[in-house]
Amino acid sequence: MSHSSADPWRSSTTLARLRAGLATLGPGEQRVARAVLAEPAAVVELSTAELAAASGTSPATVVRACQRLGFRGFQHLRLELARVTPDPEWAAATPVDTAFGAAAEALAATRATIDPAGFAAVVDLIVRARRILLVGNGFSSPPIQDAALRFTTAGRSVEAPLDILGQQFSARLLTDRDVCLAVSYSGANTHTLRACAAARDRGASVVAITSYSTTPLTRLSDHVLWAGAGVHENEADSFSARISQFTILYALQRAVLGHPEQQADDTGARDVVADALSDSLPDEPGHTNECGNRNMIDC
C-alpha cells in the first residue's frame, strides 16, 4: 500500500504517536510499529497473533510495543486506527505534496515527544549560562548557525564555530557555568562527540537535540530533546529531522526571550536589519556600499 502525503493516514494523530515513539522502542517493538505504519488499514483487520507473525515478533512483543507507545494494548491501537477513514479519492503525491507532507508529519511527531519539564530545564540552563557553545556538523550545521544568530539577538553570549577543531578548542574553554548545545541527527557524529566530550570534561552542561534514544551523544548529554522521529529516519539526508531541529531551536529561543530571569539586553536587532536594507540596486546612480564607496569592488 502506497500513500501520498495527502493521504489522511499520514496525518493521523495515532500514527504520529507511533512515529514519534519509534526511537524509544527496542528492536522487536520497532518491527511491530513499522508493520503498523506500513499497512495501517490492513492492521485494523489483524489479530494480535497475526500482527506478531507479520512483524516477525511474538504476541507479547506486540502488546508491549503498543503499551510503550501509550496504548492500553493492541485492541486499543486497532480501535484508534479504525477511527481514521481514508478517502479513496486522494490525489497522487506531487513533489510539493511530498515535501510539505513530510514537514507536517515531522512536526506533529516531534511535538508529541517534547517533554514540557525537560524543555523548561533546558531553557533555564540557557538563560543562566555564562556562555553557550553550539555544535553541529554536516546536515546539522545549518540549524546550529541559524540558532546562533537567534540566541545572539536574544542577548545571549553564543559561539558556533564551523571548524571542527575550533569546536573542540572552544569546548575546552567552557566551565561549569556554561552550556554546550549539540544538534546531531544520528547522535554519532565523531566531531560533534569530541566537542561534547571536551565540554563535559570541563564541567559544562551538555544538551542534545537528536533523533535516536540510544547513541553516544545521548550518553554524553545531561538533557535530550528528540527531533525528527519518523519512518524515514535512516535516510542520509534527513530533511524531516532538520525541520524538527530548526523548530525546537526556535522554540528554545522564544522561550528564552520570555523567561522571567532573562535580562532585557537591547541588541539593536531591528536597527541592524533596517540598516542592512536598501531602497536602491547596487548599480543605480547614487548607490553606495557599506564602505561609503560607489564601487562595490572597493569594499
matplotlib code that plots the C-alpha trace (Angstrom):
import matplotlib.pyplot as plt

x = [0.0, 1.5, 0.1, 0.7, 1.2, -2.4, -3.5, -5.3, -3.5, -0.3, -1.8, -3.4, -2.5, -2.5, 0.2, 2.1, 2.3, 3.8, 6.3, 7.3, 7.9, 9.9, 13.2, 12.3, 11.4, 13.6, 14.4, 11.4, 9.0, 10.2, 9.3, 5.8, 5.5, 6.9, 4.5, 1.6, 3.0, 3.5, -0.1, -2.4, -5.6, -4.7, -3.6, -7.1, -8.2, -5.4, -5.4, -2.5, -1.1, -1.3, 0.5, 3.1, 3.6, 3.7, 6.3, 8.4, 7.8, 5.6, 2.2, 3.8, 6.1, 3.1, 1.2, 4.4, 5.1, 1.5, 1.7, 5.1, 3.6, 0.8, -2.0, -3.6, -2.8, -3.2, -7.0, -6.9, -4.5, -6.8, -9.7, -7.8, -6.7, -10.3, -11.4, -9.4, -11.3, -9.1, -10.6, -10.4, -10.1, -7.0, -4.7, -1.3, 1.5, 3.4, 6.9, 5.2, 2.7, 5.6, 7.7, 5.0, 3.5, 6.9, 7.4, 3.9, 4.4, 7.8, 6.5, 3.5, 5.6, 8.3, 5.7, 4.4, 7.8, 8.5, 8.5, 7.5, 9.6, 12.6, 12.2, 11.8, 15.0, 17.0, 15.6, 16.7, 20.2, 20.5, 19.1, 21.6, 24.6, 27.6, 28.4, 26.7, 28.6, 26.5, 27.8, 26.6, 28.3, 27.2, 23.5, 23.1, 25.3, 22.6, 20.2, 23.1, 24.2, 20.6, 20.2, 23.4, 22.1, 18.7, 20.2, 22.6, 19.6, 18.1, 21.2, 22.9, 26.7, 26.9, 29.6, 29.1, 32.4, 32.1, 35.6, 35.7, 39.0, 37.6, 34.6, 37.0, 39.1, 36.0, 34.7, 37.9, 37.3, 33.9, 33.3, 30.6, 28.7, 28.4, 26.2, 27.2, 24.2, 24.7, 22.5, 23.1, 20.5, 22.4, 23.8, 27.1, 28.9, 32.6, 33.4, 30.3, 31.0, 34.6, 33.4, 30.7, 33.1, 35.5, 32.7, 31.6, 35.2, 35.3, 32.1, 29.7, 26.1, 25.6, 22.2, 21.5, 18.9, 18.8, 16.6, 17.7, 17.3, 20.4, 23.5, 27.0, 25.6, 22.7, 25.0, 27.2, 24.3, 22.6, 19.4, 18.0, 15.3, 14.0, 13.8, 12.6, 11.4, 9.7, 9.5, 12.3, 14.9, 17.5, 17.9, 21.3, 19.8, 17.0, 15.0, 12.3, 14.8, 16.2, 12.7, 12.2, 15.7, 15.0, 11.7, 12.9, 15.8, 13.4, 11.1, 14.0, 14.9, 11.3, 11.2, 14.5, 13.1, 10.0, 11.9, 11.4, 15.2, 16.2, 17.8, 16.3, 19.5, 18.9, 20.9, 19.5, 18.5, 15.7, 18.1, 20.7, 18.3, 16.9, 20.3, 21.1, 18.2, 18.5, 15.9, 18.3, 20.1, 23.9, 24.3, 21.8, 23.2, 24.0, 24.2, 27.0, 28.2, 28.9, 32.3, 30.7, 32.1, 30.2, 32.2, 31.3, 34.7, 36.4, 34.7]
y = [0.0, 3.3, 6.6, 10.2, 13.0, 13.9, 10.5, 11.0, 8.0, 10.1, 12.9, 10.6, 11.6, 7.9, 7.2, 10.4, 8.9, 5.7, 7.7, 9.8, 6.8, 4.7, 5.9, 4.9, 1.3, -1.8, -3.7, -6.1, -3.4, -1.2, -4.0, -4.0, -0.3, -0.3, -3.0, -0.9, 2.2, 0.4, -1.0, 0.8, -0.1, -3.8, -3.9, -2.9, -6.4, -8.4, -10.2, -9.9, -13.2, -12.2, -8.8, -10.7, -13.0, -10.1, -8.3, -11.4, -11.0, -12.5, -11.6, -10.4, -8.1, -6.7, -5.9, -4.4, -2.2, -0.9, -0.1, 1.6, 3.8, 4.9, 2.5, 0.1, -2.8, -3.9, -3.8, -0.2, 0.6, -1.2, 0.9, 4.2, 3.1, 2.3, 5.8, 7.0, 6.6, 7.1, 9.0, 6.6, 9.6, 11.3, 12.5, 11.1, 12.8, 15.6, 16.8, 19.7, 17.4, 15.1, 18.0, 19.7, 16.4, 15.3, 18.6, 18.5, 14.8, 15.5, 18.5, 16.5, 13.6, 15.7, 17.9, 14.7, 13.9, 17.2, 16.8, 20.2, 19.7, 18.7, 21.6, 24.1, 22.7, 23.4, 26.9, 27.5, 26.3, 28.6, 31.7, 31.2, 30.1, 32.4, 31.2, 28.9, 26.8, 25.5, 22.4, 20.8, 19.3, 18.1, 18.5, 19.6, 22.7, 25.0, 24.7, 25.5, 28.6, 29.8, 29.3, 31.1, 34.2, 33.9, 33.5, 36.4, 38.6, 37.4, 38.8, 35.5, 35.0, 32.4, 30.8, 28.3, 27.5, 26.0, 24.5, 21.1, 21.9, 25.3, 23.5, 21.5, 24.5, 26.4, 23.4, 23.3, 26.9, 26.1, 25.9, 24.5, 27.8, 27.1, 25.1, 23.0, 22.5, 20.0, 19.0, 15.6, 13.6, 10.3, 11.1, 9.5, 12.3, 11.9, 15.6, 16.6, 13.9, 15.1, 18.6, 17.5, 15.2, 18.1, 20.3, 17.6, 17.2, 20.9, 20.6, 22.3, 21.0, 19.2, 19.4, 17.2, 17.6, 14.3, 11.6, 8.5, 7.5, 5.3, 6.8, 8.0, 11.6, 10.8, 9.0, 12.1, 14.5, 15.8, 16.7, 15.4, 16.8, 14.5, 15.7, 14.2, 10.8, 9.2, 6.4, 7.8, 8.3, 6.1, 8.5, 10.0, 13.5, 13.7, 16.6, 15.8, 15.9, 19.3, 20.7, 19.5, 20.7, 24.2, 24.3, 23.1, 25.6, 28.4, 27.4, 27.5, 31.0, 32.2, 30.6, 32.3, 35.7, 35.2, 33.8, 35.9, 35.8, 36.8, 40.2, 42.6, 43.3, 45.5, 44.0, 46.6, 43.7, 45.7, 48.6, 46.3, 44.7, 48.1, 49.4, 46.4, 47.1, 49.4, 51.1, 51.1, 48.5, 48.2, 49.7, 52.5, 56.1, 57.4, 53.9, 53.5, 50.3, 49.7, 51.4, 54.6, 53.9, 53.8, 50.9, 47.6, 46.1, 48.7, 47.5]
z = [0.0, -1.0, 0.3, -0.7, 1.8, 1.1, 2.4, 5.8, 7.2, 7.1, 9.0, 11.6, 15.2, 16.1, 13.5, 14.5, 18.0, 16.6, 14.5, 17.5, 19.7, 17.2, 18.6, 22.1, 21.3, 21.3, 18.0, 18.2, 19.3, 16.4, 13.9, 15.3, 15.0, 11.4, 10.4, 11.6, 9.9, 6.6, 6.4, 8.9, 7.1, 6.9, 10.6, 11.6, 10.4, 12.1, 15.4, 17.9, 16.7, 13.0, 13.6, 15.5, 12.6, 10.1, 12.1, 12.9, 16.7, 19.4, 20.6, 23.9, 21.9, 20.1, 23.3, 24.9, 21.9, 22.0, 25.7, 25.4, 22.7, 25.0, 24.1, 26.6, 24.2, 20.6, 20.7, 21.8, 18.9, 16.5, 17.8, 17.3, 13.8, 12.9, 13.7, 10.7, 7.4, 4.4, 1.4, -1.6, -3.9, -2.5, -5.3, -6.2, -4.4, -6.2, -5.1, -3.3, -1.6, -0.5, 0.8, 2.8, 4.0, 5.3, 7.1, 8.7, 9.7, 11.2, 13.3, 14.5, 15.5, 17.2, 19.1, 20.6, 22.1, 23.7, 27.5, 29.0, 32.1, 30.1, 27.7, 30.6, 32.2, 29.1, 28.8, 32.4, 31.6, 28.6, 30.5, 33.4, 31.3, 31.2, 27.7, 25.2, 22.7, 19.8, 17.9, 14.7, 11.7, 8.3, 7.7, 11.4, 10.8, 9.2, 12.2, 14.6, 12.6, 12.5, 16.3, 17.0, 15.3, 17.1, 20.5, 19.9, 19.2, 22.5, 24.3, 25.0, 24.6, 21.9, 19.9, 17.0, 15.3, 11.8, 12.0, 13.8, 15.6, 16.6, 18.2, 20.3, 21.2, 22.3, 24.3, 26.3, 27.4, 28.9, 32.7, 34.9, 34.4, 30.6, 28.2, 25.2, 22.9, 20.2, 17.2, 15.6, 13.7, 14.2, 17.6, 16.4, 14.5, 15.6, 15.5, 17.5, 20.0, 20.6, 21.3, 23.6, 25.5, 25.9, 27.2, 29.7, 30.9, 31.7, 33.7, 31.3, 30.9, 27.6, 25.8, 22.7, 20.0, 18.2, 16.7, 18.4, 22.1, 22.5, 21.0, 22.1, 22.1, 24.4, 26.8, 27.0, 27.5, 30.6, 28.7, 25.4, 23.2, 20.4, 16.9, 13.7, 14.8, 11.8, 9.3, 7.2, 9.9, 8.2, 5.2, 4.9, 4.3, 6.9, 5.8, 8.3, 11.2, 10.1, 10.1, 13.6, 14.7, 13.4, 15.2, 18.5, 18.4, 17.5, 20.4, 22.8, 21.6, 22.1, 25.5, 26.5, 25.4, 27.6, 30.6, 33.8, 34.5, 31.0, 31.0, 28.6, 26.7, 23.7, 20.9, 18.4, 16.1, 14.4, 13.8, 12.4, 10.0, 9.0, 8.3, 6.1, 3.8, 0.8, -1.5, -4.5, -6.6, -6.4, -9.9, -9.6, -9.6, -6.2, -4.6, -2.0, -0.4, 3.3, 2.9, 1.5, -1.9, -5.2, -6.5, -4.7, -5.6, -3.4, -0.3]

ax = plt.figure().add_subplot(projection="3d")
ax.plot(x, y, z, "-o")
ax.set_aspect("equal")
plt.show()
